[in-house]
């Protein structure tokens, strides 16, 4: 199991192409930690929590996460396949759980 720190999650996200300039990177990191800690059962809850903390709408949280993931996938689809076995544009849920599982179990991509 890889040690999951905010810095390590950030480095992984940047490595796979999530731009540090997107607000979504922070939301992804927060969602990854919430899922990993078992604090929430679904992404809708995460969107609501982040929205309340940041005084924005939950739809904005979802959209920022989706935009960050989509831009990364458009620029670096091969690394999504290598690390996560994701061969098409992932949903927010698929991507966030893939990141969580990467830290829990290591590289989960194709051999």
DSSP file (Angstrom, degrees, kcal/mol; ACC not computed):
  #  RESIDUE AA STRUCTURE BP1 BP2  ACC     N-H-->O    O-->H-N    N-H-->O    O-->H-N    TCO  KAPPA ALPHA  PHI   PSI    X-CA   Y-CA   Z-CA
    1    1 A X              0   0    0      0, 0.0     2,-0.2     0, 0.0   103,-0.2   0.000 360.0 360.0 360.0 131.4    0.0    0.0    0.0
    2    2 A X        -     0   0    0    101,-1.2     2,-0.4   100,-0.3   104,-0.1  -0.565 360.0-105.5 -80.3 145.3    1.3    3.4   -1.0
    3    3 A X        -     0   0    0     -2,-0.2     2,-0.9     1,-0.1    -1,-0.1  -0.584  33.3-145.2 -72.3 125.6    1.3    6.1    1.7
    4    4 A X        +     0   0    0     -2,-0.4     2,-0.3     4,-0.1    -1,-0.1  -0.819  33.2 154.0-100.3 104.9   -1.5    8.5    0.9
    5    5 A X     >  -     0   0    0     -2,-0.9     4,-2.5     1,-0.1     5,-0.2  -0.816  56.9-109.0-117.5 164.0   -0.7   12.1    1.7
    6    6 A X  H  > S+     0   0    0     -2,-0.3     4,-2.5     1,-0.2     5,-0.2   0.906 121.4  52.3 -59.2 -39.9   -2.1   15.2    0.2
    7    7 A X  H  > S+     0   0    0      2,-0.2     4,-2.5     1,-0.2    -1,-0.2   0.897 109.7  48.1 -63.5 -40.6    1.3   15.8   -1.5
    8    8 A X  H  > S+     0   0    0      2,-0.2     4,-2.2     1,-0.2    -2,-0.2   0.895 112.5  47.8 -69.2 -39.7    1.4   12.3   -2.9
    9    9 A X  H  X S+     0   0    0     -4,-2.5     4,-2.6     2,-0.2    -2,-0.2   0.930 112.6  50.2 -65.0 -43.8   -2.2   12.5   -4.3
   10   10 A X  H  X S+     0   0    0     -4,-2.5     4,-2.5    -5,-0.2     5,-0.2   0.931 110.1  49.8 -58.5 -47.3   -1.3   15.9   -5.8
   11   11 A X  H  X S+     0   0    0     -4,-2.5     4,-2.4     1,-0.2    -1,-0.2   0.900 111.2  49.4 -60.7 -41.4    1.8   14.6   -7.4
   12   12 A X  H  X S+     0   0    0     -4,-2.2     4,-2.0     2,-0.2    -1,-0.2   0.934 110.8  49.6 -63.0 -45.6   -0.1   11.7   -8.9
   13   13 A X  H  <>S+     0   0    0     -4,-2.6     5,-2.9     1,-0.2     4,-0.4   0.912 113.1  45.8 -61.8 -43.2   -2.8   13.9  -10.3
   14   14 A X  H ><5S+     0   0    0     -4,-2.5     3,-1.1     3,-0.2    -1,-0.2   0.899 109.6  56.6 -65.8 -39.7   -0.3   16.3  -11.9
   15   15 A X  H 3<5S+     0   0    0     -4,-2.4    -2,-0.2     1,-0.3    -1,-0.2   0.873 107.9  47.0 -58.7 -38.5    1.6   13.3  -13.3
   16   16 A X  T 3<5S-     0   0    0     -4,-2.0    -1,-0.3    -5,-0.1    -2,-0.2   0.482 130.0 -93.1 -87.5  -0.4   -1.4   12.0  -15.1
   17   17 A X  T < 5S+     0   0    0     -3,-1.1     2,-0.6    -4,-0.4    -3,-0.2   0.535  72.0 146.4 109.0   6.5   -2.2   15.5  -16.4
   18   18 A X      < -     0   0    0     -5,-2.9    -1,-0.3    -6,-0.2     2,-0.2  -0.672  52.3-122.7 -75.3 120.5   -4.6   17.2  -14.0
   19   19 A X    >   -     0   0    0     -2,-0.6     3,-1.6    49,-0.2     6,-0.3  -0.417   4.7-141.8 -70.4 133.5   -3.6   20.8  -14.2
   20   20 A X  T 3  S+     0   0    0      1,-0.3    -1,-0.2    -2,-0.2     6,-0.1   0.716 100.5  65.7 -64.4 -19.3   -2.6   22.4  -11.0
   21   21 A X  T 3  S+     0   0    0      4,-0.1     2,-0.4     3,-0.0    -1,-0.3   0.601  81.6  93.6 -80.1 -11.5   -4.4   25.5  -12.3
   22   22 A X  S X> S-     0   0    0     -3,-1.6     3,-1.4     1,-0.1     4,-0.5  -0.664  71.8-141.8 -85.2 135.5   -7.8   23.9  -12.2
   23   23 A X  H >> S+     0   0    0     -2,-0.4     4,-1.3     1,-0.3     3,-0.9   0.820  97.9  73.4 -58.8 -30.8  -10.0   24.3   -9.1
   24   24 A X  H 3> S+     0   0    0     40,-0.3     4,-2.7     1,-0.2    -1,-0.3   0.743  81.3  68.4 -58.8 -26.0  -11.0   20.7   -9.6
   25   25 A X  H <> S+     0   0    0     -3,-1.4     4,-2.2    -6,-0.3    -1,-0.2   0.922 101.6  46.3 -63.0 -42.1   -7.6   19.4   -8.5
   26   26 A X  H <X S+     0   0    0     -3,-0.9     4,-2.3    -4,-0.5    -1,-0.2   0.911 113.2  49.5 -64.5 -41.8   -8.3   20.5   -4.9
   27   27 A X  H  X S+     0   0    0     -4,-1.3     4,-2.4     2,-0.2    -2,-0.2   0.879 109.7  51.5 -66.2 -37.3  -11.8   19.0   -5.1
   28   28 A X  H  X S+     0   0    0     -4,-2.7     4,-2.8     2,-0.2    -2,-0.2   0.938 109.7  49.7 -63.1 -46.0  -10.5   15.7   -6.4
   29   29 A X  H  X S+     0   0    0     -4,-2.2     4,-2.1     1,-0.2    -2,-0.2   0.932 112.4  47.1 -59.2 -46.3   -8.0   15.5   -3.5
   30   30 A X  H  X S+     0   0    0     -4,-2.3     4,-2.0     1,-0.2    -1,-0.2   0.889 112.7  49.5 -63.7 -39.0  -10.7   16.2   -1.0
   31   31 A X  H  X S+     0   0    0     -4,-2.4     4,-2.6     2,-0.2     5,-0.2   0.906 108.5  53.2 -66.2 -41.7  -13.0   13.6   -2.5
   32   32 A X  H  X S+     0   0    0     -4,-2.8     4,-2.6     1,-0.2    -2,-0.2   0.926 111.7  45.1 -59.1 -46.3  -10.2   11.0   -2.6
   33   33 A X  H  X S+     0   0    0     -4,-2.1     4,-2.1     2,-0.2     6,-0.2   0.879 112.1  51.5 -67.9 -37.2   -9.5   11.5    1.1
   34   34 A X  H  X>S+     0   0    0     -4,-2.0     5,-2.1     2,-0.2     6,-0.7   0.922 114.0  43.6 -65.5 -43.5  -13.3   11.5    2.0
   35   35 A X  H ><5S+     0   0    0     -4,-2.6     3,-1.1     1,-0.2    -2,-0.2   0.935 113.8  50.6 -66.2 -45.9  -13.8    8.2    0.1
   36   36 A X  H 3<5S+     0   0    0     -4,-2.6    -2,-0.2     1,-0.3    -1,-0.2   0.872 111.1  48.5 -61.1 -37.3  -10.7    6.6    1.5
   37   37 A X  H 3<5S-     0   0    0     -4,-2.1    -1,-0.3    -5,-0.2    -2,-0.2   0.558 110.0-122.8 -80.4  -7.7  -11.6    7.5    5.1
   38   38 A X  T <<5 +     0   0    0     -3,-1.1    -3,-0.2    -4,-0.5    -2,-0.1   0.746  69.1 136.2  73.2  22.3  -15.1    6.1    4.6
   39   39 A X      < +     0   0    0     -5,-2.1     2,-0.3    -6,-0.2    -4,-0.2   0.728  68.2  27.6 -75.3 -21.3  -16.7    9.5    5.6
   40   40 A X        -     0   0    0     -6,-0.7    -2,-0.1     1,-0.1     3,-0.1  -0.934  59.2-149.0-139.0 159.9  -19.2    9.4    2.7
   41   41 A X  S    S+     0   0    0     -2,-0.3     2,-0.3     1,-0.2    -1,-0.1   0.654  80.1  18.6-102.5 -21.0  -21.0    6.8    0.7
   42   42 A X  S >> S-     0   0    0      1,-0.1     4,-1.3     0, 0.0     3,-0.6  -0.971  73.9-110.6-149.8 163.7  -21.4    8.6   -2.6
   43   43 A X  H 3> S+     0   0    0     -2,-0.3     4,-3.1     1,-0.2     5,-0.2   0.815 110.7  66.7 -66.7 -30.6  -20.0   11.5   -4.6
   44   44 A X  H 3> S+     0   0    0      1,-0.2     4,-2.1     2,-0.2    -1,-0.2   0.904 102.0  48.6 -56.2 -40.6  -23.2   13.5   -4.2
   45   45 A X  H <> S+     0   0    0     -3,-0.6     4,-2.5     2,-0.2    -1,-0.2   0.899 110.8  50.7 -64.6 -40.5  -22.5   13.7   -0.5
   46   46 A X  H  X S+     0   0    0     -4,-1.3     4,-2.8     2,-0.2     5,-0.3   0.935 108.9  50.7 -64.1 -45.7  -18.9   14.8   -1.3
   47   47 A X  H  X S+     0   0    0     -4,-3.1     4,-2.5     1,-0.2    -1,-0.2   0.917 111.9  48.5 -57.1 -43.3  -20.1   17.5   -3.7
   48   48 A X  H  X S+     0   0    0     -4,-2.1     4,-2.3    -5,-0.2    -1,-0.2   0.906 112.0  48.3 -64.4 -42.6  -22.5   18.8   -1.1
   49   49 A X  H  X S+     0   0    0     -4,-2.5     4,-2.5     2,-0.2    -2,-0.2   0.945 114.7  44.2 -64.1 -48.9  -19.9   18.8    1.7
   50   50 A X  H  X S+     0   0    0     -4,-2.8     4,-2.4     1,-0.2    -2,-0.2   0.917 113.0  52.7 -63.1 -42.8  -17.3   20.6   -0.4
   51   51 A X  H  X>S+     0   0    0     -4,-2.5     5,-2.2    -5,-0.3     4,-0.8   0.914 110.9  46.6 -59.4 -43.8  -19.9   23.1   -1.7
   52   52 A X  H ><5S+     0   0    0     -4,-2.3     3,-0.6     1,-0.2    -1,-0.2   0.922 112.9  49.3 -65.2 -43.6  -21.0   24.0    1.8
   53   53 A X  H 3<5S+     0   0    0     -4,-2.5    -2,-0.2     1,-0.2    -1,-0.2   0.863 120.6  36.3 -62.5 -36.1  -17.3   24.4    3.0
   54   54 A X  H 3<5S-     0   0    0     -4,-2.4    -1,-0.2    -5,-0.2    -2,-0.2   0.361 107.8-121.5-101.9   4.1  -16.5   26.6    0.0
   55   55 A X  T <<5S+     0   0    0     -4,-0.8     2,-0.3    -3,-0.6    -3,-0.2   0.917  73.3 113.5  55.4  49.3  -19.9   28.4   -0.2
   56   56 A X  S   <S-     0   0    0     -5,-2.2     2,-0.2    -6,-0.1    -1,-0.2  -0.797  73.6 -81.8-134.0 177.9  -20.6   27.3   -3.8
   57   57 A X    >>  -     0   0    0     -2,-0.3     4,-1.3     1,-0.1     3,-0.9  -0.603  31.2-126.6 -85.3 146.6  -23.2   25.1   -5.5
   58   58 A X  H 3> S+     0   0    0      1,-0.3     4,-2.4    -2,-0.2     5,-0.2   0.826 110.4  62.4 -61.8 -30.7  -22.6   21.4   -5.5
   59   59 A X  H 3> S+     0   0    0      1,-0.2     4,-2.4     2,-0.2    -1,-0.3   0.843 100.3  53.5 -61.8 -33.0  -23.1   21.4   -9.3
   60   60 A X  H <> S+     0   0    0     -3,-0.9     4,-2.4     2,-0.2    -1,-0.2   0.874 107.6  50.5 -69.0 -37.3  -20.0   23.7   -9.5
   61   61 A X  H  X S+     0   0    0     -4,-1.3     4,-2.3     2,-0.2     5,-0.2   0.954 112.3  46.3 -63.2 -50.1  -18.0   21.1   -7.5
   62   62 A X  H  X S+     0   0    0     -4,-2.4     4,-2.7     1,-0.2    -2,-0.2   0.922 113.9  48.8 -58.3 -45.9  -19.1   18.3   -9.8
   63   63 A X  H  X S+     0   0    0     -4,-2.4     4,-2.8     1,-0.2    -1,-0.2   0.892 110.2  50.6 -64.2 -42.1  -18.4   20.4  -12.9
   64   64 A X  H  X S+     0   0    0     -4,-2.4     4,-2.0     2,-0.2   -40,-0.3   0.895 112.8  46.5 -64.8 -39.5  -14.9   21.4  -11.7
   65   65 A X  H  X S+     0   0    0     -4,-2.3     4,-2.4     2,-0.2    -2,-0.2   0.945 113.7  48.5 -65.0 -47.7  -13.9   17.8  -11.0
   66   66 A X  H  X S+     0   0    0     -4,-2.7     4,-2.9     1,-0.2     5,-0.2   0.907 111.0  50.5 -60.4 -43.6  -15.3   16.6  -14.3
   67   67 A X  H  X S+     0   0    0     -4,-2.8     4,-2.5     2,-0.2     5,-0.2   0.923 110.7  48.7 -61.9 -45.1  -13.5   19.3  -16.2
   68   68 A X  H  X S+     0   0    0     -4,-2.0     4,-1.9     2,-0.2   -49,-0.2   0.917 114.9  44.9 -61.6 -43.8  -10.1   18.5  -14.5
   69   69 A X  H  X S+     0   0    0     -4,-2.4     4,-2.7     2,-0.2    -2,-0.2   0.932 113.5  49.5 -66.7 -46.2  -10.5   14.8  -15.3
   70   70 A X  H  X S+     0   0    0     -4,-2.9     4,-2.5     1,-0.2    -2,-0.2   0.908 111.2  48.7 -62.0 -43.4  -11.6   15.3  -18.9
   71   71 A X  H  X S+     0   0    0     -4,-2.5     4,-1.6    -5,-0.2    -1,-0.2   0.912 112.5  48.8 -63.5 -42.3   -8.8   17.7  -19.7
   72   72 A X  H  X S+     0   0    0     -4,-1.9     4,-2.4    -5,-0.2    -2,-0.2   0.930 112.3  48.0 -62.6 -44.7   -6.3   15.3  -18.2
   73   73 A X  H  < S+     0   0    0     -4,-2.7     4,-0.4     1,-0.2    -2,-0.2   0.897 108.5  54.6 -64.8 -39.3   -7.7   12.3  -20.1
   74   74 A X  H  < S+     0   0    0     -4,-2.5     3,-0.2     1,-0.2    -1,-0.2   0.857 117.2  36.8 -61.1 -34.8   -7.7   14.3  -23.4
   75   75 A X  H  < S+     0   0    0     -4,-1.6    -2,-0.2     1,-0.2    -1,-0.2   0.753 132.7  20.9 -90.7 -26.5   -4.0   15.0  -22.9
   76   76 A X    >X  +     0   0    0     -4,-2.4     4,-1.0    -5,-0.2     3,-0.6  -0.305  63.2 148.8-141.9  55.5   -2.7   11.8  -21.4
   77   77 A X  H 3> S+     0   0    0     -4,-0.4     4,-1.7    -3,-0.2     3,-0.2   0.829  72.1  63.5 -61.8 -31.3   -5.1    8.8  -22.1
   78   78 A X  H 3> S+     0   0    0      1,-0.2     4,-2.6     2,-0.2    -1,-0.2   0.887  99.7  51.5 -62.4 -38.8   -2.2    6.3  -22.1
   79   79 A X  H <> S+     0   0    0     -3,-0.6     4,-2.6     1,-0.2     5,-0.4   0.829 104.7  57.3 -70.1 -29.6   -1.3    6.9  -18.5
   80   80 A X  H  X S+     0   0    0     -4,-1.0     4,-2.0    -3,-0.2     6,-1.5   0.912 111.2  44.0 -62.5 -41.2   -5.0    6.4  -17.5
   81   81 A X  H  X S+     0   0    0     -4,-1.7     4,-1.5     4,-0.3    29,-1.0   0.920 114.9  48.2 -68.1 -44.5   -4.7    3.0  -19.1
   82   82 A X  H  < S+     0   0    0     -4,-2.6    27,-0.4    27,-0.2    -2,-0.2   0.906 123.9  28.6 -64.9 -43.5   -1.3    2.2  -17.6
   83   83 A X  H  < S+     0   0    0     -4,-2.6    25,-1.8    26,-0.2    26,-0.7   0.844 138.6  16.8 -88.0 -35.4   -2.1    3.1  -14.0
   84   84 A X  H  < S-     0   0    0     -4,-2.0    -3,-0.2    -5,-0.4    -2,-0.2   0.434  91.3-118.5-122.5  -0.8   -5.8    2.5  -13.7
   85   85 A X     <  +     0   0    0     -4,-1.5     2,-0.6    -5,-0.4    -4,-0.3   0.853  62.9 148.5  58.0  36.4   -6.9    0.3  -16.7
   86   86 A X        +     0   0    0     -6,-1.5    -1,-0.2    -9,-0.1    -2,-0.1  -0.908  20.7 172.5-103.7 117.0   -9.2    3.0  -17.9
   87   87 A X        +     0   0    0     -2,-0.6     2,-0.3    -3,-0.1    -1,-0.1   0.312  62.0  40.2-111.0   7.7   -9.5    3.0  -21.6
   88   88 A X  S    S-     0   0    0     -8,-0.0     2,-0.1   -11,-0.0   -15,-0.0  -0.953 108.0 -64.2-145.8 166.3  -12.2    5.6  -22.1
   89   89 A X        -     0   0    0     -2,-0.3     2,-0.1     1,-0.1    -2,-0.1  -0.296  63.8-133.8 -55.1 120.7  -13.0    9.0  -20.6
   90   90 A X        -     0   0    0    -21,-0.1     2,-0.1     1,-0.1    -1,-0.1  -0.392   6.0-119.5 -81.1 154.0  -13.8    8.1  -17.0
   91   91 A X     >  -     0   0    0     -2,-0.1     4,-2.4     1,-0.1     5,-0.2  -0.393  35.3-104.8 -74.4 165.3  -16.7    9.3  -14.9
   92   92 A X  H  > S+     0   0    0      1,-0.2     4,-2.8     2,-0.2     5,-0.2   0.931 122.4  49.8 -56.8 -45.7  -15.9   11.3  -11.8
   93   93 A X  H  > S+     0   0    0      1,-0.2     4,-2.5     2,-0.2     5,-0.3   0.937 110.6  48.0 -61.9 -48.9  -16.8    8.3   -9.7
   94   94 A X  H  > S+     0   0    0      1,-0.2     4,-2.0     2,-0.2    -1,-0.2   0.922 114.9  46.3 -58.8 -45.0  -14.6    5.9  -11.6
   95   95 A X  H  X S+     0   0    0     -4,-2.4     4,-2.2     2,-0.2    -2,-0.2   0.939 112.5  47.9 -65.3 -47.9  -11.6    8.2  -11.6
   96   96 A X  H  X S+     0   0    0     -4,-2.8     4,-2.3     1,-0.2    -1,-0.2   0.914 114.1  46.8 -63.1 -42.8  -11.8    9.1   -7.9
   97   97 A X  H  X S+     0   0    0     -4,-2.5     4,-2.8    -5,-0.2    -1,-0.2   0.857 108.9  56.0 -67.1 -33.3  -12.2    5.4   -6.9
   98   98 A X  H  X S+     0   0    0     -4,-2.0     4,-2.0    -5,-0.3    -2,-0.2   0.904 108.7  47.3 -63.4 -40.4   -9.3    4.5   -9.2
   99   99 A X  H  X S+     0   0    0     -4,-2.2     4,-1.7     2,-0.2    -2,-0.2   0.933 112.1  49.4 -65.9 -45.7   -7.1    7.1   -7.4
  100  100 A X  H  X S+     0   0    0     -4,-2.3     4,-1.9     1,-0.2     3,-0.2   0.942 113.0  47.0 -57.0 -47.8   -8.1    5.7   -4.0
  101  101 A X  H  X S+     0   0    0     -4,-2.8     4,-3.2     1,-0.2     5,-0.5   0.822 104.3  61.5 -67.0 -30.9   -7.4    2.1   -5.1
  102  102 A X  H  X S+     0   0    0     -4,-2.0     4,-1.8     1,-0.2  -100,-0.3   0.920 110.5  40.6 -58.3 -43.8   -4.0    3.2   -6.6
  103  103 A X  H  < S+     0   0    0     -4,-1.7  -101,-1.2    -3,-0.2    -2,-0.2   0.810 118.6  46.8 -77.5 -29.1   -3.0    4.2   -3.1
  104  104 A X  H  < S+     0   0    0     -4,-1.9    -2,-0.2    -5,-0.2    -3,-0.2   0.913 133.7  11.0 -74.6 -43.1   -4.6    1.2   -1.4
  105  105 A X  H  < S-     0   0    0     -4,-3.2    -3,-0.2     1,-0.4    -2,-0.2   0.453  99.9-121.5-120.4  -3.6   -3.3   -1.5   -3.7
  106  106 A X  S  < S+     0   0    0     -4,-1.8    -1,-0.4    -5,-0.5    -2,-0.1  -0.443  73.0   1.8  88.2-169.4   -0.7    0.1   -5.9
  107  107 A X        -     0   0    0      1,-0.2   -23,-0.1    -2,-0.1   -24,-0.1  -0.292  57.8-178.9 -54.8 124.9   -0.7    0.3   -9.7
  108  108 A X        +     0   0    0    -25,-1.8   -24,-0.2   -10,-0.1    -1,-0.2   0.279  44.7 108.2-110.7   8.4   -3.9   -1.3  -10.8
  109  109 A X  S    S-     0   0    0    -26,-0.7   -27,-0.2   -27,-0.4   -26,-0.2   0.063  80.8 -55.3 -76.3-171.0   -3.3   -0.9  -14.6
  110  110 A X              0   0    0    -29,-1.0    -1,-0.2     1,-0.1   -25,-0.1  -0.334 360.0 360.0 -69.7 147.3   -2.5   -3.5  -17.2
  111  111 A X              0   0    0     -3,-0.1    -1,-0.1    -2,-0.0   -29,-0.0   0.476 360.0 360.0 -71.5 360.0    0.5   -5.7  -16.7
